[in-house]
Amino acid sequence: SMNDAGDGSLPNIVPPPAVMSTSVIPQSHADLQPVQDALHALSRTDPSVRIESQEGQLLVHGLGSLHLEIVESRLRDEWNVQFEFGRRRVGYREGCGTQTIANADVPGPWHTQIAGKPVEVSVSYDIRPLEEDEKGDPLWDGNIVLDKIGKPLPPPESFANQDDPMANVARGVSNSLSSSPFTALPLSRLHIQVKGYRYSLQAPSSVLAGGSAVILRQHLKLLGMGPLMEPYIRLKLTCNEETLGKV
C-alpha cells in the first residue's frame, strides 16, 4: 500500500540484483570520458544498470543478455558514443566462510596517520552465514547488516548526514562486501552486526570508513572462502488446459 513508508510517501524501489556483466571498451582514449558520462547518465535513467570501474576497466552489470543488448543500443542511439562490449559474464557471488575465529586471532585495531599524527580505529563485528530461511536485504545485495542494537543499518548513500560515524562504518562495510578477499566476487548471504566502534577523538569520523573496511576484510580472511553461488531466475508460467500438453 502507499502508506508502507509510514508518512504517506511511496517506499523506495529496490532494483533487482544484476546477474550478468560485460566490460565496456572505449574505441580510443578520447572516447573514455564520453563513454563514462553516458554510462552514468544511463544508470540514472535505469537504476537496474550498475556501473563499476575495476582495475582500470569499465564494467556494466545488467539483469541478463537482453538487458545488456538494450544498454548497448541505448548508448549508441541516445548518447552516440564510440565503444565495444567485451564478452558477457555471469555474475557469481561468494557466500560466507565458516572457519572458527579463535579469540586470540580476532582482528585488533587499525593504525593509520592523519597529518602526521597516529590514529587508532577499532570496529568489532559479529559475522555468520544467513540461515536458509533468512531473507537477505536487497539494499545490501542479499546480506543483512545490523547496528549494535540489532536494527538494520542503512546503506551509506541513505544517510542524510554523510559525516555521521555510522555512515562511514556503513561505507567501509559496503566496500569490503563488494569484493571478496579470495575471489574478488561480491559477497552475499552474510549476517553482519556492527557491535561497536572506537576511534581517536582528534580524527575526523571519515577515518571509520577505512578502518571498518580493513578490519571487516581481516575477519573475512579468517572465516575462509565461502561457497560460490550462481544466479538463478524464478519463472512463473500460466497456461490454459488446451496448451498444457504442448508446454
PAZAPA-4460 file (N, C-alpha, C; in steps of 0.05 Angstrom, whole numbers, plus 32768, in hexadecimal, padded with zeros to 4 digits):
% residues 247
    n_x    n_y    n_z   ca_x   ca_y   ca_z    c_x    c_y    c_z   seq   type   mol
   8011   7FE8   8000   8000   8000   8000   8011   8019   8000     1      S     A
   8005   8030   7FFA   8014   8049   7FF8   801F   8051   8013     2      M     A
   8013   8048   8029   801B   8052   8043   8030   8040   8050     3      N     A
   803C   802E   8041   8051   801D   804D   8067   802D   805A     4      D     A
   806D   8044   804E   8084   8053   8058   807D   8062   8072     5      A     A
   8063   8062   8079   805B   806E   8093   8053   808B   8091     6      G     A
   805C   8099   807C   8056   80B6   807A   8046   80BC   8061     7      D     A
   803B   80A7   8054   802B   80AC   803C   803B   80AD   8023     8      G     A
   8056   80AD   8026   8067   80AD   800E   806B   8090   8005     9      S     A
   8072   808D   7FEB   8077   8072   7FE1   8091   8067   7FEB    10      L     A
   8092   804D   7FF1   80AC   8042   7FFA   80BF   8042   7FE2    11      P     A
   80D9   8040   7FE9   80EE   803F   7FD4   80EA   8027   7FC3    12      N     A
   80F0   802A   7FA9   80F0   8013   7F97   810D   8008   7F97    13      I     A
   810F   7FEE   7F9D   8129   7FE1   7F9E   812C   7FD1   7F84    14      V     A
   813F   7FD8   7F72   8143   7FC9   7F5A   814D   7FAD   7F60    15      P     A
   8145   7F99   7F50   8150   7F7E   7F54   816E   7F7D   7F50    16      P     A
   817C   7F6A   7F5C   8199   7F69   7F59   81A1   7F61   7F3D    17      P     A
   81B7   7F6D   7F33   81C1   7F66   7F18   81CB   7F49   7F18    18      A     A
   81C7   7F3C   7F01   81D1   7F20   7EFF   81E4   7F1C   7EE8    19      V     A
   81E8   7F30   7ED7   81FB   7F2D   7EC0   820A   7F47   7EBD    20      M     A
   8224   7F44   7EB6   8234   7F5C   7EB3   8245   7F5A   7E99    21      S     A
   824E   7F71   7E90   8260   7F72   7E79   8272   7F8A   7E7C    22      T     A
   828A   7F89   7E70   829B   7FA0   7E70   8294   7FB3   7E59    23      S     A
   8297   7FCD   7E5D   8292   7FE1   7E49   82AC   7FED   7E40    24      V     A
   82B3   7FEA   7E27   82CE   7FF2   7E1E   82CB   800A   7E0B    25      I     A
   82D2   8022   7E14   82D1   8039   7E02   82E4   8035   7DEA    26      P     A
   82DC   8040   7DD2   82EC   803A   7DBA   8307   8049   7DBB    27      Q     A
   8308   805F   7DC8   8322   806D   7DCA   8323   807B   7DE5    28      S     A
   833A   8086   7DEC   833D   8094   7E06   832A   80AC   7E08    29      H     A
   8326   80B9   7DF1   8314   80D1   7DF0   82F7   80C9   7DF6    30      A     A
   82F0   80AF   7DF1   82D4   80A6   7DF5   82CF   809E   7E13    31      D     A
   82E4   809C   7E23   82E1   8092   7E3E   82CD   80A3   7E4F    32      L     A
   82D2   80BE   7E50   82C1   80CF   7E60   82A4   80CF   7E56    33      Q     A
   829F   80D3   7E3B   8283   80D2   7E31   8275   80B7   7E38    34      P     A
   8284   80A1   7E36   8278   8087   7E3C   8270   8085   7E5A    35      V     A
   8283   808F   7E6B   827D   808F   7E88   8265   80A0   7E8E    36      Q     A
   8264   80B8   7E83   824E   80CB   7E88   8233   80BE   7E7E    37      D     A
   8234   80B1   7E67   821C   80A4   7E5C   8212   808D   7E6E    38      A     A
   8225   807D   7E78   821E   8067   7E8A   8211   8071   7EA4    39      L     A
   821C   8087   7EAF   8211   8091   7EC8   81F6   809E   7EC3    40      H     A
   81F3   80AB   7EAC   81D9   80B7   7EA5   81C4   80A1   7EA1    41      A     A
   81CC   808B   7E94   81B9   8075   7E8F   81B2   8068   7EAA    42      L     A
   81C5   8065   7EBC   81BF   8057   7ED5   81AC   8068   7EE6    43      S     A
   81AB   8082   7EE1   8197   8093   7EF0   817B   808E   7EE5    44      R     A
   8179   8088   7ECB   815E   8084   7EC0   8155   8067   7EC4    45      T     A
   8168   8054   7EC8   8162   8038   7ECC   8172   802E   7EE4    46      D     A
   8166   802F   7EFC   8175   8029   7F15   817D   800B   7F16    47      P     A
   8172   7FFA   7F05   817A   7FDE   7F05   8194   7FD9   7EF7    48      S     A
   819F   7FEF   7EEA   81BA   7FED   7EDE   81CE   7FF6   7EF3    49      V     A
   81E3   7FE6   7EF8   81F7   7FEE   7F0B   8211   7FF2   7EFD    50      R     A
   821F   8008   7F02   8238   800E   7EF5   824F   800C   7F09    51      I     A
   8265   8000   7F01   827C   7FFD   7F13   8296   8000   7F04    52      E     A
   82A9   800B   7F11   82C4   800D   7F05   82D6   7FFB   7F16    53      S     A
   82E2   7FE7   7F09   82F2   7FD3   7F17   830D   7FD0   7F09    54      Q     A
   8322   7FD8   7F17   833D   7FD6   7F0C   833F   7FE2   7EF0    55      E     A
   8334   7FFB   7EEE   8336   800A   7ED5   8323   8000   7EC0    56      G     A
   8312   7FED   7EC6   82FF   7FE2   7EB2   82E2   7FEB   7EBA    57      Q     A
   82D3   7FF5   7EA6   82B7   7FFD   7EAA   82A6   7FE4   7EA8    58      L     A
   8296   7FDF   7EBD   8283   7FC8   7EBC   8267   7FD1   7EBE    59      L     A
   8255   7FC5   7EAF   8238   7FCB   7EB1   822A   7FB1   7EB9    60      V     A
   8219   7FB3   7ECE   820B   7F9B   7ED8   81ED   7F9E   7ED1    61      H     A
   81E1   7F89   7EC7   81C5   7F8B   7EC0   81B5   7F72   7EC8    62      G     A
   819C   7F71   7EC1   818A   7F5C   7ECA   818A   7F44   7EB8    63      L     A
   819A   7F45   7EA2   819B   7F2D   7E90   81A5   7F36   7E75    64      G     A
   81A5   7F23   7E63   81B0   7F28   7E48   81A0   7F3E   7E39    65      S     A
   8185   7F3C   7E39   8175   7F4F   7E2B   8178   7F6B   7E37    66      L     A
   817A   7F6D   7E51   817E   7F87   7E5E   8198   7F94   7E55    67      H     A
   81AE   7F84   7E53   81C7   7F8F   7E4A   81C6   7F98   7E2D    68      L     A
   81B6   7F89   7E1D   81B3   7F92   7E01   81A4   7FAD   7DFF    69      E     A
   8191   7FB0   7E11   8182   7FCA   7E12   8195   7FE0   7E1B    70      I     A
   81A5   7FDB   7E2F   81B9   7FEE   7E39   81CB   7FF6   7E22    71      V     A
   81D5   7FE2   7E13   81E7   7FE7   7DFD   81DA   7FF9   7DE7    72      E     A
   81C2   7FF3   7DE0   81B5   8003   7DCA   81AE   801F   7DD4    73      S     A
   81A6   8021   7DEE   81A0   803C   7DF8   81B9   804E   7DF9    74      R     A
   81D0   8042   7E01   81E9   8052   7E01   81EF   805C   7DE5    75      L     A
   81EB   804B   7DD1   81F1   8053   7DB5   81DC   8068   7DAB    76      R     A
   81C2   8062   7DB0   81AD   8072   7DA3   81A9   808D   7DB2    77      D     A
   81A9   808C   7DCD   81A2   80A4   7DDD   81BA   80B5   7DE3    78      E     A
   81D1   80A8   7DE7   81E9   80B7   7DEF   81FE   80B8   7DD9    79      W     A
   81FB   80A8   7DC5   820C   80A9   7DAD   822A   80A7   7DB4    80      N     A
   8231   8094   7DC6   824D   8091   7DCE   8259   8079   7DC0    81      V     A
   8274   8079   7DBE   8283   8064   7DB0   828F   8050   7DC3    82      Q     A
   8287   8037   7DC2   8291   8023   7DD5   828B   8007   7DC9    83      F     A
   8297   7FF3   7DD6   8291   7FD7   7DD1   828A   7FCA   7DEC    84      E     A
   8279   7FB6   7DEB   8273   7FA6   7E02   8285   7F8D   7E02    85      F     A
   8290   7F85   7E1A   829F   7F6D   7E1C   828D   7F55   7E1F    86      G     A
   8299   7F3E   7E26   8289   7F25   7E29   8277   7F28   7E42    87      R     A
   825F   7F1D   7E40   824D   7F1E   7E57   8255   7F09   7E6B    88      R     A
   8252   7F10   7E85   8258   7EFD   7E9A   8241   7EFC   7EAE    89      R     A
   823B   7EE4   7EB7   8226   7EE0   7ECB   8230   7EEA   7EE6    90      V     A
   8220   7EF8   7EF5   8228   7F04   7F0E   8226   7EF1   7F25    91      G     A
   823B   7EE4   7F2C   823B   7ED2   7F44   823E   7EE3   7F5D    92      Y     A
   8237   7ED7   7F74   823B   7EE3   7F8E   824A   7ECE   7F9F    93      R     A
   8257   7ED8   7FB4   8264   7EC6   7FC7   8255   7EC8   7FE2    94      E     A
   8250   7EB1   7FEF   8243   7EB1   8008   8256   7EB5   8020    95      G     A
   824D   7EAF   8038   825D   7EB4   8050   826D   7E9B   8057    96      C     A
   8287   7E9F   805D   8298   7E89   8067   828F   7E81   8083    97      G     A
   8296   7E69   808B   828C   7E5E   80A4   82A2   7E55   80B7    98      T     A
   82BB   7E5E   80B2   82D1   7E58   80C5   82CB   7E65   80E0    99      Q     A
   82D3   7E58   80F5   82D0   7E64   8110   82E8   7E77   8116   100      T     A
   82E2   7E8F   811F   82F7   7EA2   8126   82FD   7EA0   8144   101      I     A
   8315   7E99   814B   831C   7E98   8168   831E   7EB4   8173   102      A     A
   8319   7EB7   818D   831A   7ED1   8199   8334   7EDF   8195   103      N     A
   834A   7ECF   8195   8364   7EDB   8192   8369   7EE7   8176   104      A     A
   8359   7EDD   8162   835C   7EE5   8147   834A   7EFC   813E   105      D     A
   8337   7F04   814F   8324   7F19   8147   8334   7F32   813F   106      V     A
   832E   7F3E   8128   833D   7F55   811F   833D   7F6C   8133   107      P     A
   8355   7F76   8138   8358   7F8C   814B   8353   7FA7   813D   108      G     A
   835B   7FBD   814A   8356   7FD8   813F   8366   7FDC   8125   109      P     A
   835C   7FEE   8115   836A   7FF7   80FD   8379   8011   8103   110      W     A
   8392   8012   80FB   83A2   802A   8100   83A8   8038   80E6   111      H     A
   83A5   8053   80E7   83AC   8063   80CF   83B6   807E   80D9   112      T     A
   83BC   808F   80C7   83C6   80AA   80CE   83B6   80BF   80C0   113      Q     A
   83AE   80D4   80CE   83A1   80EB   80C1   83B1   8104   80C9   114      I     A
   83BA   8113   80B5   83CA   812B   80B9   83E2   8125   80CC   115      A     A
   83EE   810D   80C8   8406   8106   80D7   8400   80FC   80F3   116      G     A
   83E6   80FB   80FB   83E0   80F1   8116   83D4   80D5   8115   117      K     A
   83DD   80C4   8127   83D2   80A8   8127   83B5   80A7   812F   118      P     A
   83A5   8097   8121   8389   8094   8126   8383   8076   8128   119      V     A
   8373   806F   813C   836B   8053   8141   834D   8050   813D   120      E     A
   8345   803B   812E   8328   8036   8129   8322   8019   8131   121      V     A
   830E   8015   8142   8304   7FFA   8149   82E7   7FF7   8140   122      S     A
   82E1   7FE1   8132   82C5   7FDB   812C   82C2   7FBD   8132   123      V     A
   82AD   7FB7   8141   82A8   7F9A   8147   828F   7F90   8139   124      S     A
   8291   7F78   812E   827C   7F6D   811E   8274   7F51   8128   125      Y     A
   825B   7F4A   8123   8251   7F2F   8127   8248   7F26   810B   126      D     A
   8254   7F10   8100   824F   7F09   80E4   8248   7EEB   80E3   127      I     A
   8234   7EE4   80D4   822C   7EC8   80CF   821E   7EC6   80B4   128      R     A
   821C   7EAE   80A9   820B   7EAB   8091   81EE   7EAE   8097   129      P     A
   81DD   7EB7   8084   81C0   7EB7   8088   81B6   7E9B   808A   130      L     A
   81A1   7E97   809B   8194   7E7D   809B   8184   7E7A   8081   131      E     A
   817C   7E61   807A   816F   7E5D   8061   8155   7E6D   805F   132      E     A
   8146   7E6F   8075   812C   7E7D   8074   812E   7E9B   8078   133      D     A
   8147   7EA5   807C   814A   7EC2   8080   814C   7ED0   8065   134      E     A
   813E   7EE6   8062   813E   7EF5   8049   8152   7F0C   804A   135      K     A
   8164   7F0D   8038   8178   7F23   8037   816B   7F3E   8030   136      G     A
   8178   7F53   8036   816E   7F6E   8031   8177   7F76   8015   137      D     A
   8164   7F7B   8002   816D   7F83   7FE7   817D   7F9D   7FE6   138      P     A
   817A   7FAE   7FFA   818A   7FC7   7FFA   81A7   7FC1   8000   139      L     A
   81AC   7FA9   800C   81C8   7FA1   8012   81CF   7F89   8001   140      W     A
   81C4   7F86   7FE9   81CB   7F71   7FD6   81C7   7F55   7FE3   141      D     A
   81B1   7F51   7FF2   81AB   7F37   7FFD   81B9   7F31   8017   142      G     A
   81C7   7F45   8023   81D2   7F42   803E   81BF   7F4E   8052   143      N     A
   81C4   7F49   806C   81B6   7F57   8081   81CB   7F65   8091   144      I     A
   81C9   7F80   8094   81DC   7F90   80A3   81CD   7F9F   80B9   145      V     A
   81D5   7F9A   80D2   81C7   7FA6   80E9   81D9   7FB7   80F9   146      L     A
   81CD   7FCA   8108   81DD   7FDB   811A   81DF   7FCC   8135   147      D     A
   81EA   7FDA   814A   81F0   7FCB   8163   81D6   7FC4   8172   148      K     A
   81C0   7FD2   816D   81A7   7FCA   817B   8196   7FB7   816A   149      I     A
   81A1   7FAE   8153   8193   7F9B   8143   8180   7FA6   812E   150      G     A
   8181   7FC1   812A   8170   7FCD   8115   817F   7FCD   80FB   151      K     A
   8170   7FCA   80E4   817E   7FCA   80CA   818E   7FE4   80C6   152      P     A
   81A7   7FE1   80BD   81B8   7FF8   80B8   81B2   8001   809B   153      L     A
   81AA   801B   8097   81A5   8024   807B   81BE   8023   806B   154      P     A
   81BC   801F   8050   81D4   8021   803F   81DF   803D   8040   155      P     A
   81F9   8041   803A   8206   805B   803F   81F9   8073   8031   156      P     A
   81EF   806E   8019   81E3   8085   800A   81C8   808E   8016   157      E     A
   81BD   807E   8028   81A2   8085   8034   81A4   8099   804B   158      S     A
   81BD   809E   8056   81C0   80AF   806D   81BD   80CD   8064   159      F     A
   81AC   80DC   8072   81A9   80F8   806C   81C3   8107   8073   160      A     A
   81D0   80FF   8089   81E9   810B   8091   8200   80F8   808A   161      N     A
   820F   80FE   8076   8225   80ED   806D   823D   80EC   8080   162      Q     A
   823D   80FF   8094   8252   80FF   80A8   824B   80EF   80C1   163      D     A
   8232   80E4   80C1   822A   80D3   80D7   823D   80BB   80D9   164      D     A
   8248   80B5   80F1   825B   809F   80F3   8250   8085   80E7   165      P     A
   8236   807F   80EB   822B   8066   80E1   8229   8066   80C3   166      M     A
   8227   807E   80B6   8227   8080   8099   8242   8077   808F   167      A     A
   8257   807F   809D   8272   8077   8096   8278   8059   809B   168      N     A
   826D   804F   80B1   826F   8032   80B5   8261   8023   809F   169      V     A
   8249   802C   8098   8239   801F   8082   8249   8020   8068   170      A     A
   8257   8036   8063   8267   8039   804A   827D   8024   8049   171      R     A
   828A   8020   8060   829F   800C   8062   8295   7FF0   805E   172      G     A
   827E   7FEA   806B   8271   7FCF   8068   826A   7FCA   804B   173      V     A
   825E   7FDF   803E   8256   7FDC   8022   826E   7FD7   8010   174      S     A
   8284   7FE5   8015   829C   7FE1   8005   82A7   7FC4   8008   175      N     A
   82A8   7FBA   8020   82B2   7F9F   8024   82A0   7F8A   8018   176      S     A
   8285   7F8E   8019   8273   7F7A   800F   8273   7F7A   7FF0   177      L     A
   827D   7F8F   7FE4   827C   7F90   7FC6   8291   7F7E   7FB9   178      S     A
   82A4   7F75   7FC9   82BA   7F65   7FBD   82C6   7F52   7FD2   179      S     A
   82C1   7F38   7FCE   82CC   7F24   7FE1   82EB   7F24   7FE0   180      S     A
   82F8   7F20   7FF7   8315   7F1F   7FF7   8320   7F06   7FE8   181      P     A
   830E   7EF3   7FE3   8317   7EDA   7FD6   8312   7ED9   7FB8   182      F     A
   82FB   7EE3   7FAF   82F3   7EE1   7F93   82EE   7EFC   7F85   183      T     A
   82EE   7F12   7F95   82E7   7F2C   7F8B   82CA   7F2E   7F82   184      A     A
   82BA   7F19   7F88   829D   7F1A   7F82   828E   7F29   7F98   185      L     A
   8277   7F34   7F92   8267   7F40   7FA8   825E   7F2A   7FBC   186      P     A
   825C   7F32   7FD5   8253   7F1F   7FEA   8235   7F21   7FEF   187      L     A
   8229   7F0B   7FF4   820C   7F0B   7FF9   8205   7EF6   800E   188      S     A
   81ED   7EF9   801A   81E3   7EE6   802F   81F5   7EE6   8048   189      R     A
   81FF   7EFE   804F   820D   7F01   8069   81FB   7F10   807C   190      L     A
   81FD   7F08   8096   81EF   7F17   80AB   8205   7F25   80BB   191      H     A
   8205   7F3F   80BA   821A   7F4F   80C7   820E   7F62   80DB   192      I     A
   8217   7F61   80F4   820E   7F75   8108   8227   7F85   8110   193      Q     A
   8224   7F9F   810E   823A   7FB1   8117   8235   7FB5   8135   194      V     A
   8246   7FA8   8145   8242   7FA7   8162   824B   7FC1   8170   195      K     A
   825E   7FD0   8163   8267   7FE9   816E   827F   7FF3   815F   196      G     A
   8286   800C   8165   829E   8018   8158   82AA   802C   816B   197      Y     A
   82C4   8031   8167   82D3   8046   8176   82E7   8052   8163   198      R     A
   82EC   806C   8165   8301   8078   8156   830C   8090   8165   199      Y     A
   8324   8098   815E   8331   80AF   816C   8321   80C8   816A   200      S     A
   831D   80D6   8180   830B   80ED   8181   8313   8103   816D   201      L     A
   832D   8107   8169   8335   811D   8158   8332   8117   813A   202      Q     A
   832B   80FE   8134   8329   80F6   8118   830D   80FC   810D   203      A     A
   830A   8101   80F3   82F0   8104   80E7   82E1   80EA   80E6   204      P     A
   82C6   80EA   80E6   82B7   80D1   80E6   82BC   80C1   80CC   205      S     A
   82C6   80CE   80B7   82CA   80C0   809E   82E0   80AA   80A0   206      S     A
   82F0   80AC   80B6   8305   8097   80BA   82F8   807C   80BF   207      V     A
   82DE   807C   80C8   82D0   8063   80CD   82CA   8054   80B3   208      L     A
   82C9   8062   809C   82C3   8054   8083   82DA   8041   807C   209      A     A
   82F3   804B   807F   830A   803A   807A   830D   8025   808F   210      G     A
   830B   802C   80A8   830F   8019   80BE   82FA   8002   80BD   211      G     A
   82E1   8009   80B9   82CC   7FF4   80B9   82D0   7FE1   80A1   212      S     A
   82DA   7FEC   808A   82DE   7FDB   8073   82F6   7FC8   8077   213      A     A
   830C   7FD2   8082   8324   7FC2   8086   831E   7FAC   809A   214      V     A
   8311   7FB3   80B0   830C   7FA0   80C6   82F8   7F8A   80BD   215      I     A
   82E3   7F92   80AD   82D0   7F7F   80A3   82DE   7F6C   8090   216      L     A
   82EF   7F76   807F   82FE   7F65   806C   830F   7F51   807B   217      R     A
   831C   7F59   8091   832C   7F46   80A1   831A   7F30   80AC   218      Q     A
   8302   7F38   80B6   82EF   7F24   80C0   82E8   7F10   80AA   219      H     A
   82E2   7F1A   8091   82DA   7F09   807B   82F0   7EF5   8074   220      L     A
   830A   7EFF   8075   8320   7EED   806F   8322   7ED6   8083   221      K     A
   831D   7EDD   809D   831F   7EC8   80B2   8308   7EB4   80AF   222      L     A
   82F0   7EBD   80A6   82D9   7EAB   80A3   82DD   7E98   808C   223      L     A
   82F0   7E9E   8079   82F6   7E8D   8063   82E3   7E92   804C   224      G     A
   82E9   7E85   8035   82D8   7E88   801D   82BD   7E7B   8021   225      M     A
   82A8   7E88   8019   828D   7E7D   801A   8285   7E70   8000   226      G     A
   826D   7E65   7FFF   8264   7E57   7FE7   825F   7E6B   7FD0   227      P     A
   8264   7E62   7FB7   825D   7E73   7FA0   8240   7E6F   7F99   228      L     A
   8232   7E85   7F93   8216   7E84   7F8C   8211   7E8F   7F70   229      M     A
   8203   7E80   7F60   81FC   7E8B   7F45   81E0   7E96   7F46   230      E     A
   81DA   7EAA   7F35   81C0   7EB6   7F36   81AB   7EA3   7F29   231      P     A
   8192   7EA6   7F32   817C   7E97   7F25   8165   7EAB   7F22   232      Y     A
   8154   7EA4   7F10   813C   7EB4   7F0B   8123   7EA3   7F10   233      I     A
   8111   7EAC   7F21   80F9   7E9D   7F27   80E3   7EA6   7F13   234      R     A
   80D9   7E92   7F05   80C4   7E98   7EF1   80A9   7E8C   7EFA   235      L     A
   8093   7E9A   7EF3   8079   7E8E   7EF9   806B   7E8D   7EDE   236      K     A
   8063   7E75   7ED5   8055   7E72   7EBC   8037   7E6D   7EC1   237      L     A
   8026   7E7C   7EB3   8009   7E77   7EB5   7FFF   7E6F   7E99   238      T     A
   7FF2   7E58   7E97   7FE8   7E50   7E7D   7FCD   7E42   7E81   239      C     A
   7FBC   7E43   7E6C   7FA2   7E35   7E6F   7FA5   7E18   7E68   240      N     A
   7F8F   7E09   7E6D   7F90   7DEB   7E6B   7F97   7DE2   7E4F   241      E     A
   7F8C   7DF0   7E3A   7F91   7DE7   7E1E   7FAE   7DE8   7E17   242      E     A
   7FBD   7DFB   7E22   7FDA   7DFD   7E1B   7FEC   7DEF   7E2E   243      T     A
   7FE1   7DE4   7E44   7FF2   7DD9   7E59   8004   7DC2   7E4F   244      L     A
   7FF8   7DB0   7E3E   8008   7D9A   7E33   8020   7DA4   7E24   245      G     A
   801B   7DB7   7E12   8031   7DC2   7E01   8046   7DCF   7E12   246      K     A
   803E   7DDE   7E26   8051   7DEC   7E37   8061   7DD8   7E47   247      V     A
***
